[in-house]
Amino acid sequence: MFPQTIVVPTLAHLPAAARQLHAAIAQADCRVIALEGEMGAGKTTLIRALAQPLGVADEVSSPTFALVNEYRDGDNKPVFHFDFYRIDSIDEAVRIGASEYLDSGYLCLVEWPARVAELLPTPRLEVRIDVLSAEAREIHLKIIN
């Protein structure tokens, strides 16, 4: 149930944490996953690890400059990966069609969601990554209604 915490003591534990996150996403039944965390917390690294249980065969990389990357999951459905760190305004997000992606019903993994908070639908799953040490993280999950 939610809220939930996933402990990642070292990078070696990341695949297990990604499997737990995958199960939580299914349990939450939310298509928008908002990943919060300071710069360098591991948002993209977590998404890269999550690709395996999702069945994504594509190389996962940060869409920092493209703003959105599209992958295909194991069922050949789109998975959208956003990085809104460099977005200048909500209008810019609207111009790239963020609302259409977020309302598509497909899985949307959103880094730096606070920058586009007013576009994010509910319910959504918030994934907050807290840095404990160079490798250790706590991943806090809660549903936002």
C-alpha positions as CSV (number, residue, x, y, z in Angstrom):
1,M,0.0,0.0,0.0
2,F,0.9,3.6,-0.1
3,P,2.9,5.5,1.1
4,Q,5.8,3.1,0.6
5,T,9.6,3.3,0.9
6,I,12.2,1.4,-1.1
7,V,15.7,1.4,0.4
8,V,18.6,1.2,-2.0
9,P,21.8,0.7,0.1
10,T,24.1,0.5,-2.9
11,L,24.0,0.6,-6.7
12,A,24.1,-3.2,-6.7
13,H,20.6,-3.1,-5.1
14,L,19.2,-0.9,-7.9
15,P,17.8,-3.7,-10.1
16,A,15.8,-5.1,-7.1
17,A,14.5,-1.5,-6.3
18,A,13.5,-1.1,-9.9
19,R,11.5,-4.3,-9.7
20,Q,9.8,-3.1,-6.6
21,L,9.0,0.2,-8.3
22,H,7.6,-1.6,-11.3
23,A,5.3,-3.6,-8.9
24,A,4.3,-0.4,-7.2
25,I,3.4,1.3,-10.5
26,A,1.2,-1.6,-11.4
27,Q,-0.4,-1.5,-7.9
28,A,-1.0,2.3,-8.0
29,D,-2.6,2.0,-11.5
30,C,-1.3,5.5,-12.3
31,R,0.1,6.3,-15.8
32,V,2.0,9.4,-14.7
33,I,5.0,8.9,-12.5
34,A,6.5,12.1,-11.1
35,L,10.2,11.6,-10.1
36,E,11.4,14.2,-7.6
37,G,15.0,14.5,-6.3
38,E,17.9,16.9,-6.2
39,M,20.3,17.1,-9.1
40,G,22.3,13.9,-9.1
41,A,19.9,12.0,-6.9
42,G,19.5,9.3,-9.6
43,K,16.2,10.0,-11.3
44,T,17.5,9.0,-14.8
45,T,19.5,6.1,-13.3
46,L,16.4,4.7,-11.7
47,I,14.4,5.1,-14.9
48,R,17.3,3.2,-16.7
49,A,17.0,0.4,-14.2
50,L,13.2,0.4,-14.5
51,A,13.5,-0.2,-18.2
52,Q,14.4,-3.8,-17.6
53,P,11.2,-4.9,-15.8
54,L,9.2,-2.8,-18.2
55,G,10.7,-4.7,-21.1
56,V,12.2,-1.7,-22.7
57,A,15.0,-2.8,-25.1
58,D,15.9,0.7,-26.2
59,E,18.8,2.6,-24.6
60,V,17.5,4.9,-21.9
61,S,19.1,8.3,-21.7
62,S,18.2,11.6,-20.2
63,P,16.0,13.7,-22.5
64,T,17.5,16.9,-20.9
65,F,17.7,18.7,-24.3
66,A,15.0,16.9,-26.2
67,L,12.6,17.2,-23.2
68,V,11.0,13.9,-24.1
69,N,12.2,10.4,-25.2
70,E,9.9,7.7,-26.4
71,Y,10.7,4.0,-25.7
72,R,8.7,0.8,-26.3
73,D,7.8,-1.6,-23.5
74,G,7.6,-5.3,-23.7
75,D,4.1,-5.1,-25.2
76,N,5.3,-2.6,-27.8
77,K,3.4,0.3,-26.1
78,P,5.0,3.7,-25.8
79,V,6.7,4.8,-22.6
80,F,7.4,8.5,-22.5
81,H,10.4,9.9,-20.5
82,F,10.4,13.6,-19.8
83,D,13.1,15.8,-18.3
84,F,11.7,19.3,-17.6
85,Y,14.8,20.6,-15.9
86,R,15.6,23.0,-18.8
87,I,12.0,24.0,-19.6
88,D,11.6,27.8,-19.6
89,S,7.8,27.9,-19.0
90,I,4.6,26.0,-18.9
91,D,3.9,27.5,-22.4
92,E,7.0,25.7,-23.7
93,A,5.7,22.4,-22.3
94,V,2.3,23.0,-23.8
95,R,4.0,23.7,-27.2
96,I,5.8,20.4,-27.2
97,G,2.5,18.7,-26.5
98,A,3.2,17.7,-22.9
99,S,-0.5,17.6,-22.1
100,E,-1.3,15.2,-24.9
101,Y,1.5,12.8,-23.7
102,L,0.4,13.1,-20.1
103,D,-3.2,12.4,-20.9
104,S,-2.4,9.6,-23.4
105,G,-3.0,6.7,-21.0
106,Y,0.6,5.5,-21.7
107,L,3.2,5.4,-19.0
108,C,4.9,8.8,-18.5
109,L,8.0,9.1,-16.4
110,V,8.5,12.7,-15.5
111,E,11.7,14.2,-14.1
112,W,11.5,17.7,-12.5
113,P,7.7,17.5,-12.4
114,A,7.3,20.6,-10.2
115,R,8.2,22.7,-13.3
116,V,5.0,21.6,-15.0
117,A,2.9,20.9,-11.9
118,E,-0.2,22.5,-13.3
119,L,-0.1,20.1,-16.3
120,L,0.2,16.9,-14.3
121,P,-3.0,14.8,-14.1
122,T,-4.2,13.1,-11.0
123,P,-4.0,10.5,-9.7
124,R,-0.3,10.1,-10.2
125,L,2.5,8.3,-8.4
126,E,5.1,10.6,-6.8
127,V,8.5,9.0,-6.5
128,R,10.8,11.1,-4.3
129,I,14.5,10.1,-4.2
130,D,16.4,11.1,-1.0
131,V,20.2,10.9,-1.1
132,L,21.6,9.2,1.9
133,S,25.2,8.8,0.8
134,A,27.3,8.5,-2.4
135,E,25.3,5.3,-3.4
136,A,22.5,4.9,-0.8
137,R,19.1,6.2,-1.6
138,E,15.6,6.1,-0.1
139,I,12.8,6.1,-2.6
140,H,9.5,7.3,-1.2
141,L,6.3,6.5,-3.1
142,K,2.9,8.1,-2.6
143,I,-0.2,8.6,-4.7
144,I,-1.2,12.2,-5.4
145,N,-5.0,12.6,-5.9
